[in-house]
């Protein structure tokens, strides 16, 4: 109760003219899970959240918000093991050229040596660059007080799209990074995206690339992982005991855009393989990438598909660190399913979050499964959202000590606002 009261007081202090201390709402769903409102220290206007678990057990929360006229700020804060927020957010970067995109969002992560890592997107300088932007990375070795000079994670120097990044700990003091790379594209960077005319596979296509960055800002291990992938669907990565497992939406010459996975074994990425054969043929980018979580050699992938014109959210389990996957489990299906998934996994359960939208509005859902997906344990409508369409972005989900933490963007007073909930599972 002391922790809850402190959080409510601090959240209230951030709001001008606050007169009363709001108490976080708590409810119990039909399965016995306890859902408690999680007040966040993000100001009004904050959106594009990221949520990650640091090696020391802290939760790292970042966001973008408007900052002085036409500039934007990337900020972050931490939630410690005792349940306390660092209530004064810290600044990572500020700029007028920062790209603010509902789907292609910044990430924050930490490595075992305590270094914090962040990335954001920045418009490529020069006239006539159109949609061109770069992936920029920076790090802090003093708990966010100062940040290193920003560096581009790619060296092609071309005015094309780079984005949809994933982070993983490449070593104690080095971060791994994967991204979608447009260096091989020709003409419109959005070819095959949102109704654009797609080029032939293998010629002028978006690729998936990876590299690593150390605390001296040296970039190494740069490699092309897959030469032909979907142009604008997010990537995700999770650490197994056998290395990082990277998932993404592939693209074939026949415009089949199913989810693929590959693992970094030592110095080489394995041959990508389909997580499940959806056979979704679509000559445009659905802007709806997969999510992956891992615990030891167990991994769970969540994704959206609309194969045969039936929107679905699905899960697949792997017991061998991504070498193979069991049959897909359908979490939800029907016209209301929007996808925009995230997933979390520990020894006790797998969690999946996703969005729905129908005539009544958007809603955020959370389901819990046995770790091997053999049975569903619960499903809950977490919130009815005020926002619609792209404005609510992608929810972020993390599990710590058996408890799930979920953050999302909603619309309040005409602008974005981050919301959060903590879920203690039944039993």
C-alpha positions as CSV (number, residue, x, y, z in Angstrom):
1,X,0.0,0.0,0.0
2,X,2.9,2.4,0.7
3,X,4.3,1.8,-2.7
4,X,1.0,2.3,-4.4
5,X,0.3,5.5,-2.5
6,X,3.8,6.9,-3.3
7,X,3.2,6.1,-7.0
8,X,-0.1,7.8,-7.0
9,X,1.2,10.9,-5.3
10,X,4.1,11.2,-7.7
11,X,1.8,10.7,-10.7
12,X,-0.5,13.4,-9.4
13,X,2.4,15.8,-8.8
14,X,3.1,15.7,-12.6
15,X,-0.3,17.1,-13.3
16,X,-0.8,20.8,-13.1
17,X,-3.6,21.8,-10.7
18,X,-3.9,18.3,-9.2
19,X,-5.9,18.6,-6.0
20,X,-6.5,15.0,-4.9
21,X,-4.3,11.9,-4.8
22,X,-5.9,9.3,-7.1
23,X,-5.6,5.7,-5.9
24,X,-4.7,3.1,-8.6
25,X,-7.7,1.0,-9.5
26,X,-7.5,-2.7,-8.9
27,X,-9.8,-5.4,-10.2
28,X,-9.9,-9.2,-10.4
29,X,-10.9,-10.8,-13.6
30,X,-12.9,-14.0,-14.1
31,X,-9.8,-16.2,-13.9
32,X,-8.6,-14.7,-10.7
33,X,-5.9,-12.5,-12.1
34,X,-5.4,-9.1,-10.3
35,X,-5.1,-6.1,-12.6
36,X,-3.8,-2.9,-11.0
37,X,-3.5,0.5,-12.7
38,X,0.1,1.4,-13.1
39,X,0.6,5.2,-13.0
40,X,3.5,6.1,-15.3
41,X,5.7,9.2,-15.0
42,X,5.3,10.1,-18.7
43,X,3.9,13.6,-19.4
44,X,0.8,14.3,-21.5
45,X,1.7,14.0,-25.2
46,X,4.0,11.0,-24.7
47,X,3.6,8.2,-27.2
48,X,5.7,5.5,-29.0
49,X,6.6,3.6,-25.7
50,X,9.2,1.0,-25.3
51,X,9.5,-1.3,-22.2
52,X,12.4,-3.6,-21.5
53,X,13.8,-5.6,-18.6
54,X,17.4,-4.7,-17.5
55,X,19.8,-7.4,-16.2
56,X,19.6,-5.8,-12.7
57,X,15.8,-6.2,-12.7
58,X,14.9,-2.6,-13.4
59,X,12.2,-1.9,-16.0
60,X,13.2,0.7,-18.6
61,X,10.4,2.8,-20.1
62,X,11.0,5.2,-23.0
63,X,8.8,7.4,-25.1
64,X,8.8,10.3,-27.5
65,X,7.0,13.6,-26.8
66,X,6.7,17.0,-28.4
67,X,9.4,19.5,-27.2
68,X,9.6,23.2,-28.1
69,X,7.9,24.1,-31.4
70,X,8.8,21.5,-34.1
71,X,11.2,19.4,-32.0
72,X,10.7,16.1,-30.3
73,X,12.4,14.6,-27.3
74,X,13.2,10.9,-26.6
75,X,13.0,10.4,-22.8
76,X,13.2,7.4,-20.4
77,X,12.8,6.5,-16.8
78,X,13.2,3.3,-14.6
79,X,11.0,1.3,-12.3
80,X,13.2,-0.5,-9.7
81,X,12.9,-3.9,-8.0
82,X,11.2,-2.3,-4.9
83,X,8.4,-0.9,-7.0
84,X,9.5,2.7,-7.2
85,X,9.7,5.0,-10.3
86,X,12.5,7.4,-11.0
87,X,9.8,10.1,-11.3
88,X,12.0,12.7,-13.1
89,X,12.4,11.5,-16.7
90,X,15.9,11.7,-18.2
91,X,16.6,13.1,-21.7
92,X,18.2,10.8,-24.3
93,X,17.9,13.0,-27.4
94,X,16.1,16.1,-28.7
95,X,15.8,17.3,-32.3
96,X,13.8,18.7,-35.1
97,X,14.9,15.9,-37.5
98,X,13.7,13.0,-35.3
99,X,11.3,10.7,-37.1
100,X,8.1,10.1,-35.1
101,X,6.2,7.1,-36.5
102,X,3.3,5.2,-34.9
103,X,4.8,1.8,-35.8
104,X,8.6,2.3,-36.2
105,X,9.5,3.3,-32.7
106,X,12.7,3.8,-30.6
107,X,14.0,1.1,-28.2
108,X,15.9,1.2,-24.9
109,X,17.9,-1.6,-23.4
110,X,20.7,-2.3,-20.9
111,X,23.7,-4.7,-20.9
112,X,25.2,-6.5,-18.0
113,X,27.9,-3.9,-17.4
114,X,25.2,-1.3,-16.7
115,X,25.4,0.5,-20.0
116,X,22.1,1.9,-21.3
117,X,21.5,1.8,-25.0
118,X,18.9,3.7,-27.1
119,X,18.1,4.2,-30.7
120,X,15.9,6.5,-32.7
121,X,15.2,7.4,-36.3
122,X,16.5,10.6,-37.9
123,X,15.7,12.1,-41.2
124,X,18.5,11.9,-43.8
125,X,19.8,15.4,-44.4
126,X,19.6,16.9,-47.9
127,X,17.0,18.2,-50.2
128,X,14.7,15.8,-52.0
129,X,15.3,12.9,-49.6
130,X,11.6,12.2,-49.2
131,X,11.0,9.4,-46.7
132,X,14.7,8.7,-46.2
133,X,15.9,8.3,-42.6
134,X,18.7,6.6,-40.6
135,X,18.9,4.4,-37.5
136,X,20.8,6.4,-34.9
137,X,22.2,4.8,-31.7
138,X,23.7,6.2,-28.5
139,X,24.7,4.8,-25.1
140,X,25.2,6.0,-21.5
141,X,27.7,4.6,-19.0
142,X,26.6,6.9,-16.1
143,X,22.9,5.8,-15.7
144,X,21.6,8.3,-18.2
145,X,23.2,11.5,-17.0
146,X,25.1,11.8,-20.3
147,X,24.9,10.1,-23.6
148,X,27.5,9.3,-26.2
149,X,27.7,11.1,-29.5
150,X,25.1,9.5,-31.8
151,X,26.2,7.1,-34.5
152,X,24.5,5.6,-37.5
153,X,24.3,1.8,-37.2
154,X,24.6,1.4,-41.0
155,X,27.4,2.5,-43.3
156,X,25.7,2.6,-46.7
157,X,25.2,6.4,-46.7
158,X,22.2,6.2,-49.0
159,X,19.1,8.4,-48.7
160,X,16.7,5.5,-48.2
161,X,14.6,4.0,-45.4
162,X,16.3,2.3,-42.4
163,X,14.3,1.2,-39.4
164,X,12.2,-1.3,-37.4
165,X,15.1,-2.1,-35.0
166,X,15.6,-4.8,-32.5
167,X,18.2,-4.9,-29.7
168,X,19.8,-7.8,-27.8
169,X,22.9,-8.1,-25.5
170,X,25.7,-9.2,-27.8
171,X,28.2,-9.3,-24.8
172,X,28.5,-7.8,-21.4
173,X,29.4,-4.4,-22.8
174,X,28.1,-4.7,-26.4
175,X,24.6,-4.4,-27.9
176,X,23.4,-6.3,-30.9
177,X,21.1,-4.5,-33.4
178,X,19.0,-5.7,-36.3
179,X,17.1,-3.4,-38.7
180,X,15.3,-3.3,-42.0
181,X,17.6,-1.7,-44.6
182,X,16.6,0.0,-47.9
183,X,20.1,0.3,-49.4
184,X,19.2,-2.0,-52.3
185,X,15.8,-0.4,-53.1
186,X,15.4,1.6,-56.3
187,X,12.9,4.3,-57.0
188,X,10.1,4.9,-54.5
189,X,11.3,3.6,-51.0
190,X,7.7,2.6,-50.4
191,X,7.5,0.1,-53.3
192,X,5.1,-2.6,-52.3
193,X,4.0,-0.6,-49.3
194,X,0.5,0.8,-48.9
195,X,-0.6,-0.1,-52.4
196,X,2.7,0.8,-54.1
197,X,3.9,-1.2,-57.1
198,X,6.3,-4.0,-55.9
199,X,9.5,-4.7,-57.7
200,X,10.8,-8.2,-58.5
201,X,12.1,-10.2,-55.6
202,X,15.9,-10.0,-55.2
203,X,16.1,-6.7,-57.1
204,X,15.7,-3.4,-55.3
205,X,14.2,-5.0,-52.2
206,X,14.3,-4.2,-48.5
207,X,16.8,-6.4,-46.6
208,X,17.3,-7.4,-43.0
209,X,20.7,-6.6,-41.6
210,X,22.5,-6.9,-38.2
211,X,25.6,-5.6,-36.4
212,X,26.9,-4.9,-33.0
213,X,28.1,-1.8,-31.2
214,X,30.5,-1.5,-28.3
215,X,31.0,1.2,-25.6
216,X,33.5,3.0,-27.9
217,X,30.8,3.3,-30.5
218,X,32.6,0.9,-32.8
219,X,30.3,-1.0,-35.1
220,X,31.2,-4.5,-36.0
221,X,29.8,-7.8,-37.2
222,X,27.8,-6.1,-39.9
223,X,26.0,-8.7,-42.1
224,X,23.0,-9.1,-44.3
225,X,20.7,-11.6,-42.6
226,X,18.0,-11.9,-45.3
227,X,18.0,-10.1,-48.7
228,X,14.3,-9.9,-49.2
229,X,11.9,-9.0,-46.4
230,X,8.6,-7.1,-45.9
231,X,9.3,-3.3,-46.1
232,X,7.7,-2.0,-43.0
233,X,6.8,-4.7,-40.4
234,X,8.6,-4.6,-37.1
235,X,11.3,-7.1,-36.1
236,X,11.8,-8.6,-32.6
237,X,14.5,-10.6,-30.9
238,X,14.8,-12.7,-27.7
239,X,17.7,-14.3,-26.0
240,X,17.8,-18.1,-25.8
241,X,20.5,-20.2,-24.2
242,X,21.8,-20.8,-27.7
243,X,21.9,-17.2,-28.9
244,X,19.5,-14.4,-30.0
245,X,16.4,-15.6,-31.9
246,X,15.3,-12.9,-34.5
247,X,11.8,-12.9,-36.0
248,X,10.5,-10.8,-38.9
249,X,8.0,-10.8,-41.8
250,X,9.6,-12.3,-44.9
251,X,8.7,-11.6,-48.5
252,X,8.9,-13.9,-51.5
253,X,8.7,-13.3,-55.2
254,X,5.1,-14.4,-55.1
255,X,4.3,-11.8,-52.4
256,X,3.9,-14.4,-49.6
257,X,4.6,-12.5,-46.4
258,X,4.8,-15.0,-43.5
259,X,6.8,-14.8,-40.3
260,X,10.4,-16.2,-40.3
261,X,13.0,-16.8,-37.6
262,X,16.7,-17.1,-37.5
263,X,19.2,-17.6,-34.7
264,X,22.7,-16.3,-34.3
265,X,24.9,-19.3,-33.6
266,X,28.4,-18.0,-32.7
267,X,29.3,-15.7,-35.6
268,X,26.7,-16.7,-38.2
269,X,23.0,-16.4,-38.6
270,X,21.2,-19.7,-39.4
271,X,19.1,-20.2,-42.5
272,X,15.8,-18.4,-41.9
273,X,12.8,-20.7,-41.6
274,X,9.0,-20.1,-41.5
275,X,7.5,-20.1,-38.0
276,X,4.2,-21.2,-39.6
277,X,3.0,-21.7,-43.2
278,X,0.2,-19.1,-43.3
279,X,0.6,-18.5,-47.0
280,X,-0.5,-14.9,-46.6
281,X,-0.3,-13.3,-50.1
282,X,-0.4,-9.5,-50.0
283,X,1.2,-7.1,-52.4
284,X,1.6,-4.4,-49.7
285,X,3.1,-4.1,-46.3
286,X,0.6,-4.8,-43.4
287,X,2.7,-2.8,-40.9
288,X,2.2,-5.6,-38.4
289,X,5.3,-7.4,-37.3
290,X,5.9,-10.4,-35.0
291,X,7.0,-10.5,-31.3
292,X,9.1,-13.2,-29.6
293,X,10.0,-14.1,-26.0
294,X,12.3,-16.8,-24.7
295,X,13.2,-18.6,-21.4
296,X,16.2,-20.9,-21.7
297,X,15.6,-22.9,-24.9
298,X,11.8,-22.3,-24.9
299,X,10.5,-19.6,-27.2
300,X,7.1,-18.3,-28.1
301,X,6.4,-16.2,-31.2
302,X,3.2,-14.1,-31.6
303,X,2.0,-12.6,-34.9
304,X,-0.8,-11.3,-37.0
305,X,-2.0,-12.7,-40.3
306,X,-4.9,-12.2,-42.6
307,X,-4.4,-15.2,-44.9
308,X,-7.6,-16.2,-46.7
309,X,-9.0,-12.8,-45.7
310,X,-9.4,-13.9,-42.0
311,X,-7.5,-11.7,-39.6
312,X,-5.9,-13.7,-36.8
313,X,-3.5,-13.4,-33.9
314,X,-1.5,-16.6,-33.5
315,X,1.2,-18.1,-31.3
316,X,3.8,-20.8,-31.9
317,X,6.1,-22.5,-29.4
318,X,9.6,-23.8,-29.9
319,X,11.4,-26.1,-27.4
320,X,14.7,-26.0,-29.2
321,X,15.6,-22.3,-29.3
322,X,13.8,-21.7,-32.6
323,X,15.1,-24.7,-34.6
324,X,11.5,-25.9,-35.0
325,X,8.1,-24.7,-34.1
326,X,4.9,-26.6,-33.1
327,X,1.6,-26.0,-34.8
328,X,0.2,-22.5,-34.4
329,X,-2.4,-21.7,-31.7
330,X,-5.1,-19.3,-32.8
331,X,-5.5,-16.7,-30.0
332,X,-8.2,-14.5,-31.7
333,X,-9.7,-14.2,-35.2
334,X,-12.3,-12.1,-37.0
335,X,-12.7,-8.7,-38.6
336,X,-12.2,-6.9,-35.3
337,X,-8.7,-8.3,-34.8
338,X,-6.0,-5.6,-35.4
339,X,-2.9,-7.6,-34.2
340,X,-0.1,-5.3,-33.0
341,X,1.0,-8.0,-30.7
342,X,3.6,-8.3,-27.9
343,X,4.5,-11.5,-26.0
344,X,6.3,-12.4,-22.8
345,X,7.4,-15.7,-21.4
346,X,8.7,-17.2,-18.1
347,X,8.8,-20.7,-16.6
348,X,5.2,-20.5,-15.5
349,X,3.3,-18.9,-18.4
350,X,3.3,-17.2,-21.7
351,X,1.5,-13.9,-22.1
352,X,0.2,-12.2,-25.3
353,X,-1.3,-8.8,-25.8
354,X,-3.1,-7.5,-28.8
355,X,-5.6,-4.9,-30.1
356,X,-9.1,-5.2,-31.4
357,X,-11.3,-2.6,-33.1
358,X,-15.0,-2.7,-34.0
359,X,-17.9,-0.3,-34.2
360,X,-17.7,0.2,-30.5
361,X,-14.1,1.3,-30.5
362,X,-10.7,-0.2,-29.8
363,X,-9.9,-2.6,-26.9
364,X,-6.7,-4.0,-25.5
365,X,-6.6,-7.7,-24.6
366,X,-4.2,-9.9,-22.6
367,X,-4.2,-13.7,-22.7
368,X,-2.2,-16.2,-20.6
369,X,-1.1,-19.7,-21.6
370,X,0.9,-22.6,-20.3
371,X,4.5,-22.1,-21.3
372,X,4.2,-24.7,-24.1
373,X,0.9,-23.2,-25.2
374,X,-0.9,-26.5,-24.4
375,X,-3.7,-24.7,-22.7
376,X,-5.1,-21.3,-22.2
377,X,-5.2,-20.1,-18.6
378,X,-7.0,-16.8,-18.9
379,X,-8.0,-14.0,-21.2
380,X,-8.9,-10.4,-20.2
381,X,-10.1,-7.2,-21.8
382,X,-7.5,-4.9,-20.2
383,X,-9.0,-1.6,-21.4
384,X,-11.4,0.1,-23.7
385,X,-9.5,2.7,-25.6
386,X,-10.5,6.2,-26.5
387,X,-8.2,6.2,-29.5
388,X,-8.8,4.6,-32.8
389,X,-6.7,3.5,-35.8
390,X,-2.9,4.1,-35.7
391,X,-3.0,6.6,-32.9
392,X,-2.8,3.9,-30.3
393,X,0.4,2.4,-31.7
394,X,1.7,-0.9,-30.3
395,X,1.4,-2.1,-26.7
396,X,4.5,-3.2,-24.9
397,X,4.6,-6.2,-22.5
398,X,7.3,-7.5,-20.0
399,X,7.2,-10.1,-17.3
400,X,9.2,-9.9,-14.1
401,X,9.1,-12.3,-11.2
402,X,5.9,-13.8,-12.6
403,X,4.1,-10.5,-12.8
404,X,3.1,-8.9,-16.2
405,X,3.7,-5.2,-16.9
406,X,1.8,-3.7,-19.9
407,X,2.1,-0.2,-21.4
408,X,0.1,1.3,-24.2
409,X,-0.8,4.6,-25.8
410,X,-4.3,6.0,-25.6
411,X,-5.9,9.4,-26.5
412,X,-6.8,11.8,-23.6
413,X,-7.9,15.4,-24.0
414,X,-7.2,15.3,-27.7
415,X,-3.7,14.0,-27.4
416,X,-1.7,10.8,-26.7
417,X,-1.1,9.6,-23.2
418,X,0.7,6.5,-21.9
419,X,-1.2,4.1,-19.7
420,X,-0.1,1.1,-17.8
421,X,-1.3,-1.9,-15.8
422,X,0.3,-4.6,-13.6
423,X,-1.1,-8.1,-13.7
424,X,-0.6,-10.7,-11.0
425,X,-1.7,-14.1,-12.2
426,X,-4.1,-16.2,-10.2
427,X,-2.4,-18.6,-7.9
